[in-house]
Amino acid sequence: MRLDRFVSQAAGVSRRQARILIQRGRILVDGDTVKDIARHVAPGEQVACAGELLALPQPVYLMLNKPCGLLSATTDSHQATVMTRLPEALAARVHPVGRLDKETSGLLLLSDDGAWSHRVTSPNHRCSKTYLAALAEPLAADAEQRLRQGLMLRSEKSVTRPAELTRLDDTHVRLSITEGRYHQVRRMFAALGNRVLTLHRERIGGLVLDPSLQPGDWRHLTAVEREAVLGSEIVD
């Protein structure tokens, strides 16, 4: 881990503040002053600030009710990201676990636990994601069958994995998929000759978005919820 990231996470400061501390010679690694913000901190090395040893905190796991209009990214030079909804020190630590399109709302996970994030997002683990979609037109009668069989999307080399569709009314549906291709849900309905008007993710694995969270609000996951996310995975 880079020294500036280590100091940011261990001291609970922003990445910018961590760099200032390093460049001012306030940070020691194994007793030596280090001013290289990009220096790698190896396992077992001791990092200190103002005479106090720094230790990385426990991993962070968050759920965010993502509003439309924000990018699922840590930073962007032109558009606002989901990180603007978090305190600065927390935003410096975590990354989005997967992503939602800019105009898609709902459940987004954030964490600094790389192994957990990989299990959630890796196609090999088939962690299910469930969406509510409002469509421009009623679906054809064979939509369920075609989704279960898999669709060939434009510019793709393989069909989509089987997806489960539930009709809520003529133009509102619930769809569960186990992949995360680019704009996948919107492209799947386009392949069915339809168009998505609004899209909201309500579930990842066995974890449902907390209904008390307003758009833009977030909270920490419990230990049970962290495991629930992976509860429906099917490892290849």
N, C-alpha and C positions, 0 to 999 in steps of 0.2 A: 504494500500500500504506500502511496506517495506520502511524504512527510506532511504536506499541507493538509491533505485529507485526514490523516491520522490526528493531527492537532485539532482540526475542526471538530471531529467527532468526539475525541477524548476530552477536550476542554469545553465543548458545548458552545463554540463560537462559529461565526460564518467563515467560509473559505477565505474571504478577503482579510478578515481579522487574523486568521491563522497565518497567512502569508506575511502580514506585517510583523507579527511576533517573531517569525523565523528570520526575516530580513533584518530585524533589529538585534539579533543575537540573543534572544530570550530563551531559545530552545536548545536543550542539550540532548545528544544521543549517546548513551553509554559514557557520559561525562564530558563529551566534547561538543563545543558549540558548532552548530550546523546552520548555514544560511542558504543552502540549496533547497528550495521549496519542492523540487521534483525528486529529491533523494528518496530511495526506497527504504522503508522501515522493515527490516527482516524479523522473522519470529525470534523472540528471545531478547531483542534489543530493548533497552530501557530509555524511554523518552521522558524528559522532565521540563517543567516550566516554572521559573521562580522557585526552584528548590523542591518542587513537588512532582512526584512521579505521575505521569498521565497513563490512564488505562482506558481502553475502548469500552464503551457501555454495551449493554445487552442489545441484540438486534432489535430493530423497530419494524413493526408490521401495522400498516394503516389501511383503512377503507375510506374512500372519498366518494361522495355523490357528485360525480363530475357534471358540471353544467355544459350546455352547448357553447361553442365559441372559444374553448381553450384547447391548446395542443397537449397531447400526452407525451411530453418531453421534459427533460430537465432544464433546457434552455433553448431559446430561439431569438435571433437578432431582430426579428420583425414582428412576431406575434406573441401574445400572452400565452403562458403555459400553465398547467395545473399547479406548478410549484408556487404560483402567486397566492394560492389559497392556504399555504402553510407558513408557520413562523420561519424566519430566515435560517436560524440554526438547524431546524428540522429539515427544511428543504435542501440544505447543503449535504445532508446525510443520505437521503433516500432517492430512489429512482422508480419510475412507473414500472409495474410488473405487467408486461404486455402494454397494449395501448387501445384507446378508443379513438375513432375518427373525430375530427374537430367538431362536427355537427351531431355527434352521438353522445347521449347523456347516460348517466347511471354509474354502476359499480366499477370503480377503478381501484386496484390495489397498489400500494407503494411500500417499498421495503429497502433495507440495506443488506439483506441476507441473500447473497448471490445464489447459493445452492437451492434455497426454497423458491426463489424467483424462477430458476431454471426448471424446477419440477412443475411449476404452474404453467409455464409458457412452452415447454418443449413439446413438439408434435408427438414425440414417442410416448408421452404420458397421457395423451388424450383427455386432458382436463376439460370438462364440458363448460360451455358458456351459453347462457340463456338470455334471449332478447325479446322485447316486445316491439312490434313493428306496426306502424300505420301505413297502409298501402294505398296507392292511387286508384286501383281497380280491384274488384273481387278476383280471387285466384281461380284458376281453372280446376276442374274436378280431379285431374290427375296430378295435382301439385305434390300431394303427400308422397305418392309413389315415386315421382321423379326425384324428390329430395332424398328419399331413402336409397335410391339406386345410385345417386351421385350425379352431379352436373359437370359438364365441361365448360369452364369459364374462359372467356376470351384471353388469349396470350398465356394460357396455362398448358402444361404438358400432361396433366393427370386430372381425373375427375375428383370432385370433392368427396370427402368421406360422408357416409350416411348421416343425414340430419333428421331431426324429429320436429314435425310441425303440428301445432294445435290451433285450430280456427276458433277465435273468440267471437267474431261476427263476420260480416261480409268482407270488411277491409282491415280488420285488426287480428293479428296472429301472434303466437308465441313460437319462437324457433330456437332449438338447441343444437349447437355444433361442437365439434371437438378439434377444430383447427383454428388458425388465426391468419389466414391469407389476407393480403391487402384488400381493404374494403370488401371483405368476403360476403357479408350478409347482403349488402346493397347489390353486389354483382350477382349473387344467386337469384335474387328476385328479378333482376334485369334479365337473367337467362330464362326466367319463366314468363317473360313478356310483361313484367310489372315494374313499378317504381316505388321506392320507399320514401314516404313523406317525413316520418319521424322514426327514430330508432333509440331504444333505451335498453341498457343491459341491467338485468335484475338479479342475476345469479352467476357465480363462478364455482364450479364443483358443487359442494353442498352448502356454500355460503350465500345467503340472500342479503341483498342490500338492506341495511337498517332503515325501516320506514320513517324513523324519527329524524333522519338526516335530511336537512333541506339542501337544495342544489348549492354546491360549493362548500358544504360542511364536511368534516372528517372526524374520525375517532380511531383510537387504537383497537386492534383486534385482540380478543382473548385467546388463550392457549387452545381452547376448544375450537374456536373459529378458525385458527390457523390450520388445524388438522382437517376441519370440515372442507376447506378449500380443495384439499387433495382427496377428499373422500370418495369421489367418483372416478378417479383416474384408472386407466387401463393401460398397464405398461406393456409395450411391444416386446 
